[in-house]
Amino acid sequence: MRAEFLPFSQPSISESDIDAVVGVMRSKWITTGRECAEFEKEFATRVGCREAVALASATAGMHLSLAALGIGPGDEVITPSMTWASTPNLVSLAGATPVWVDVDRDNLMTDAGRIEPLITHRTRAIIPVHYAGAPADMDPIRDLAARKGLALIEDAAHAVGTEYRGRPVGAGGTAIFSFHPIKNITAGEGGMFCSGDEELAARIRRLRFHGLGVDAFDRETQGRKPQAEVLEPGYKYNLTDMAAALGRSQLSRLDGMNRRRAELAAMYDSHFAGIPDILPLAAPPWPHRHAWHLYIVRLNKPGLARDEFMERLKRRNIGTGIHFLAAHTHAHYRNSGGARPYLPNTEWNSERILSLPLFPGMTGEDVEDVAEAVKSALMGA
Ligand SMILES: *Cc1c(COP(=O)(O)O)cnc(C)c1O
């Protein structure tokens, strides 16, 4: 058994990342400013979107998107239950209703065929999730949203570096990325709203900072114009320059880090190919580049519960996570009334999934340790 605990995720922070942040701290301007503006430009170039707006988190991006679209009481928003709770939380906080859509049993992503029957006259938006680093099949979903006149917001929290049919996720649509420490790049915390819709992006930019007519930072005055006026009540969701500097530095390292993630995932694949009780997620059949945000497996061994299995791995010094417990099974949503939704694939996975350690700093030996621990945890306590 390995001597040291292996967490399921760990950010990769280089000396150059540290230097970038320290540089900002020495510069006498630490909140939203030049670094943020550069981060937005570089991210937009990388993703191939017209507009990128840096934010305090992806959750903030989802909040502002729903607000900018005017989604409120009486409205329905279609989203998978197999997602992070932030999306249904914000839909609920807006006074709207999350309508759960099921996902594919093996790639955990929803699709146009599952979404269409759920559309009613109350539906306002669709929020698909790109899962674990793979892209959802966006072309049919885009066609459906356009045909029905619905807003489409892609949850791209897992998809920094993911490509769909030869283009980065975030190109040609509206997508929200996360820079939480477990994500493929981090800014400590942070998020990026990306869109080809200039009007929507301008609204998000304004709502990000109190609803003022100008940004927090003005190149000439090194600050906000003191006379700036509130054009509409807004929020306080800007990203600091310290965070943006870390984000920029990480973005410059993204390809190398994702390459390492892919190598580690391939090692896992070969270990688990011969273990029928462990079912890794399947890669989607459409052309894509996988960002390997998470390495998720389903434990499918009768008589062995997932939570017990995770405990056994922990005793062997292997950390794991669950991404995610289906949102409709959380206490609040379970008890919020209405018919129990029919989500067989979501529920089957919610009981069986776990995320194994995957981060760029892992060694091949770490992967061997995990595979060994998985084999021994399958056999006994
Ligand atoms: C991490 C995550 C979010 C939220 O990102 P934050 O930056 O932490 O707000 C949203 N959706 C999914 C699928 C995520 O994994």
The ligand as a Tripos MOL2 file, in Angstrom:
@<TRIPOS>MOLECULE
LIG
   15    15     1     0     0
SMALL
NO_CHARGES

@<TRIPOS>ATOM
      1 C1        -17.2300   23.2690  -11.2040 C.3       1 LIG1
      2 C2        -18.5060   23.2460  -11.9190 C.ar      1 LIG1
      3 C3        -19.3620   24.3530  -11.9450 C.ar      1 LIG1
      4 C4        -19.1520   25.5810  -11.1040 C.3       1 LIG1
      5 O1        -17.9410   26.1950  -11.2840 O.3       1 LIG1
      6 P1        -17.4720   27.3080  -10.2170 P.3       1 LIG1
      7 O2        -16.3780   28.0360  -10.9020 O.co2     1 LIG1
      8 O3        -17.0070   26.5430   -9.0180 O.co2     1 LIG1
      9 O4        -18.6220   28.1630   -9.9190 O.co2     1 LIG1
     10 C5        -20.4930   24.2890  -12.7220 C.ar      1 LIG1
     11 N1        -20.8020   23.1900  -13.4270 N.ar      1 LIG1
     12 C6        -20.0270   22.1010  -13.4120 C.ar      1 LIG1
     13 C7        -20.4160   20.9190  -14.2390 C.3       1 LIG1
     14 C8        -18.8660   22.0810  -12.6490 C.ar      1 LIG1
     15 O5        -18.1020   20.9830  -12.6020 O.3       1 LIG1
@<TRIPOS>BOND
     1     1     2 1
     2     2     3 ar
     3     2    14 ar
     4     3     4 1
     5     3    10 ar
     6     4     5 1
     7     5     6 1
     8     6     7 2
     9     6     8 1
    10     6     9 1
    11    10    11 ar
    12    11    12 ar
    13    12    13 1
    14    12    14 ar
    15    14    15 1
@<TRIPOS>SUBSTRUCTURE
     1 LIG1         1 GROUP 0 **** ****
